[in-house]
Amino acid sequence: MIRITSELELSADELSWQFIRASGPGGQHVNKVSTAVLLQFDIALSSLPDLYKSRLANLADHRITASGKIIIKCQQTRSQEQNRELALAQFIALLQSVTKTPKKRLATKPSYSSQLKRLQSKKLQSETKSLRRQKRFD
């Protein structure tokens, strides 16, 4: 079981792991060993509550595909096990961000002094531009 929050746990069977060769520098080691980790999680088929599923679907994150899958690729270290731990940590952080309810925005009004400052700056700008105009002689 993977603990997301104190109330939310996921089965490890819901995650799909794939090990691929990492790109980038590294010499022969990169060409021989599959150290990069690809974590896949299907949102629709998961045991997450519907509220979290809908929040994940509406989240603007490059790791969530249009088909509703979370794909996390990690190739930061040369160790497969460390990459696996890092990918799992990213996955847990993503799910934890969805479990927090967003605060409601309180509508506020601009203060009286800020309104006066705004009008004063508009008046000053207007005067500056009016001085730039050419005078017409009829």
C-alpha positions, 0 to 999 in steps of 0.5 A: 500500500502506498500512503498518500495522506492519512486517509488515502492509500493506494494499492501498489498494483495500480501503478505500472512500472517500466524501465527504459534506457536513460538519455543523455551523457553517461558513456557505456553505462547508459547504453547497457543499463535501463536506469530510467523509470517510467511510472504510469497510473490510470486515473479512471481505473484507480480506486481514488474517490471521484472528487480526486479523479475529477480534480486530477482530470482538470489539473493543468499538468504536463504529466497528465495525458488527454486519455487520463493517465499520469506518466512520470519519467525519472532519469535523474540518477544512475541508479534504477532504485533511486529513480524509482523512489524519486518518481514515486515521490513525484507521484505522491506529491501530485496526488497530495496537491489534489487532496487539498481543497483550494481556498475560496477567493474573497472579493475585495475592493480597491482602497480609496487612496489607491483609487485616488492615486490611479485617477491622479496618474491618469490625469498626469498622463493626459496632461503630458500627452496634451502638451505633445499635441501640435497647436492648430492656428485657424 
